Amino acid sequence: MSDSWNKRTKLVHGGTRRSQYNEVSEAIFLTQGFVYDTAEQAEQRFLKAGEDEFIYARYGNPTVAMFEDRIAALEGTEDAFATASGMAAVNGALMSGLKAGDHVVAAKALFGSCLYILENILVRFGVEVTLVDGTNLDEWRDAIREDTKLVFFESVSNPTLEVIDIKAVSDLAHAVGALVVVDNVFSTPVFSRAAELGADVIVYSATKHIDGQGRALGGVILGSKEFIRGTVEPYLKHTGAAMSPFSAWIMLKGLETIDLRVRAQADSALKIAEALQGHPKLDRVIYPGLKDHAQHDLTVAQMEKGGTVLSIEVKGGQEACFRFLNAIQIAVISNNLGDAKSIATHPATTTHQRLPAEQKVDLGITPGLVRFSVGLEDADDLIADLVQALDQA
Ligand SMILES: *Cc1c(COP(=O)(O)O)cnc(C)c1O
């Protein structure tokens, strides 16, 4: 692979390793281990494995390595480590470098499981966590201290789609030497400029847009070679959240088409958001690509398009909202996002169900809120379907 290639070329050819058969499509090395020619070679490999020398699939595997190299080429980071799920990636990025007594600052509007790691797991091990309103730079400035070790946020928050200023928060964190970890799922690797804007570590749930067809769980941590091989790899290879070679193959194939898919989904999302704006049955249409979104200018600067997800607030509370959801004919009711199939989610009763009522109110997760992940269907069909469903709310 040439470094001068553009991203779309790297997405098709990056990281490719061919076996002695010179296959066109990437091989699935569905093997737990690797044979050594001699006992001496085994000893040598355990002492120090070279590039493309593998020991055990929990440590690394050729199909997984292809995926890691391809996504790192897209993101523009030195290295990547693939994991069994997005949450294994978030957990690995946070736990691998933190220790008791460390201080972490994080945005409070987060995916439910990310919040669980911060509020329920890290604190049990003596890590102090301060949560802030991620869109308010004054709150970040007040919370980040001389001894802050790490800051964490979702560049676009779930499900209320607040966009966080990666550069401004990174500058504040770097001033005290803190590591900046960004969960970048909603930005997608296609629209991401996180590394260039200052993020040290970028995390994806590959389950979302990277697969993009709802087949497999996966995750990835991206960063410098030093952080990935020196901090993340020792933690993950001994704790066991390795990505399956079969899932890595699915993700590799997903990367070949991700640019086309995500751009088409984002264009449809904007069209749908514009069509629904001002609808009499809706209190709000939230989409970072809309001009009236509070961080619209930041969205354009940071991620080019508004992403593939919009959120809408149906008037009349949960009852009206459920009538609307149950009347939708094309999108499915589920809780993934970034899929080829459009997906409608009711966060208050599903993904964010366990949060106390006051926390839901604080985060804007109201009984009428629906998260709508836009798929690859015809946008006009989706608009017509949503409008007929709103008529029945
Ligand atoms: C889905 C998601 C995760 C977790 O990913 P899994 O693959 O489900 O483990 C983490 N962060 C965000 C923002 C997500 O949307």
The ligand as a Tripos MOL2 file, in Angstrom:
@<TRIPOS>MOLECULE
LIG
   15    15     1     0     0
SMALL
NO_CHARGES

@<TRIPOS>ATOM
      1 C1        -22.6540    0.8370   20.0790 C.3       1 LIG1
      2 C2        -21.7660    1.7930   20.7580 C.ar      1 LIG1
      3 C3        -20.7630    1.3380   21.6160 C.ar      1 LIG1
      4 C4        -20.5980   -0.1170   21.9820 C.3       1 LIG1
      5 O1        -20.3440   -0.9390   20.8900 O.3       1 LIG1
      6 P1        -20.6800   -2.5320   20.8950 P.3       1 LIG1
      7 O2        -20.1050   -2.9950   19.6090 O.co2     1 LIG1
      8 O3        -22.1650   -2.6320   20.9730 O.co2     1 LIG1
      9 O4        -20.0270   -3.1210   22.0790 O.co2     1 LIG1
     10 C5        -19.9490    2.2770   22.2170 C.ar      1 LIG1
     11 N1        -20.0850    3.5920   21.9640 N.ar      1 LIG1
     12 C6        -21.0400    4.0670   21.1180 C.ar      1 LIG1
     13 C7        -21.1330    5.5280   20.8860 C.3       1 LIG1
     14 C8        -21.9070    3.1850   20.4800 C.ar      1 LIG1
     15 O5        -22.8440    3.6620   19.6760 O.3       1 LIG1
@<TRIPOS>BOND
     1     1     2 1
     2     2     3 ar
     3     2    14 ar
     4     3     4 1
     5     3    10 ar
     6     4     5 1
     7     5     6 1
     8     6     7 2
     9     6     8 1
    10     6     9 1
    11    10    11 ar
    12    11    12 ar
    13    12    13 1
    14    12    14 ar
    15    14    15 1
@<TRIPOS>SUBSTRUCTURE
     1 LIG1         1 GROUP 0 **** ****
